[in-house]
Amino acid sequence: MDFLVPLFAARLNELWYALPLIVAISIVYAGTRYEHADDILIGSFRSIVWIFGFMSTILVLLWLVGLML
Amino acid sequence: MPPSVDVAPATVADSAPPIVLRDPAFAGILAWLLPGAGHWYQGRRTKALIFFFCIMGTFSYGLWLGGGRVVYAAWGKTGEEKRLPYLCQIGTGAIALPALWQAQRYSMEGYRRTMQTKENDGTRTLSEWFMAPPVLKVDVNHRAMNELDYLNYKLNRRFELGTVYTMVAGLLNLLVIFDAIGGPAYGNASARPPRREPEPPAPPG
């Protein structure tokens, strides 16, 4: 079953370091778009979802490429 | 002379009053010196706290990850590397400034040699190593090696992660400085669509 393990799987745990960074970037970015706290909250949540969605897509693509190698 | 008062540009759909930006240039400088300070000065206290905790938290976490050694200034004058990440880290303001002071001290050959000796003796104090550029270090096999190599070996991936965290904090503060000078991108408009009032029922008949 080794062929199912993508090349980058050994370093998958490092992705957790991205979590606080994404949250901080999303909050600050939304903070520079809107003025009120509730709008910033909504905006940052949207950004978090977008970034996670985008990065997850790339992750899956890389994983599939890793399977083919 | 009273400070000049500026207002953020209002959008077309903006029905809320414009945001009063008290002395934007001064607020921008404050925002650079301490993340959130510019907004606090303008009376935008909630955003000030949000920016302060997010940016200082990111910077501090990065500094902690890198063992306090990822923020330093080096311009390649004495054969060392050019520390380009510092150009991003300096965006965080006063908290990154000790690196400039350390770079100035370490640019003196005598001081640098003294620090190398103290480093190898293990007697360098906090004010001598914090945000200081790497020196030559003698390893356990009595070989001279760049302290940067040693830090990468000791901290492993945390050195680069800490560098990235502190760089991102500095770059985020640039956005905050722009916000203090020019106001938020969407003015005072709300992110939510305006609530529609229910129409009154039609009269019978």
Interface residues (C-beta under 8 A of the other chain):
Chain A: E14 Y17 P20 L21 A24 I25 I27 V28 Y29 G31 T32 R33 Y34 E35 H36 A37 D39 I40 I42 G43
Chain B: I19 R44 T46 K47 I50 F51 C54 I55 G57 T58 Y61 R157 L161 V164 Y165 V168 A169 L172 L175 V176 F178 D179 G183 P184 A185 Y186 G187 N188 A189 S190 A191 R192
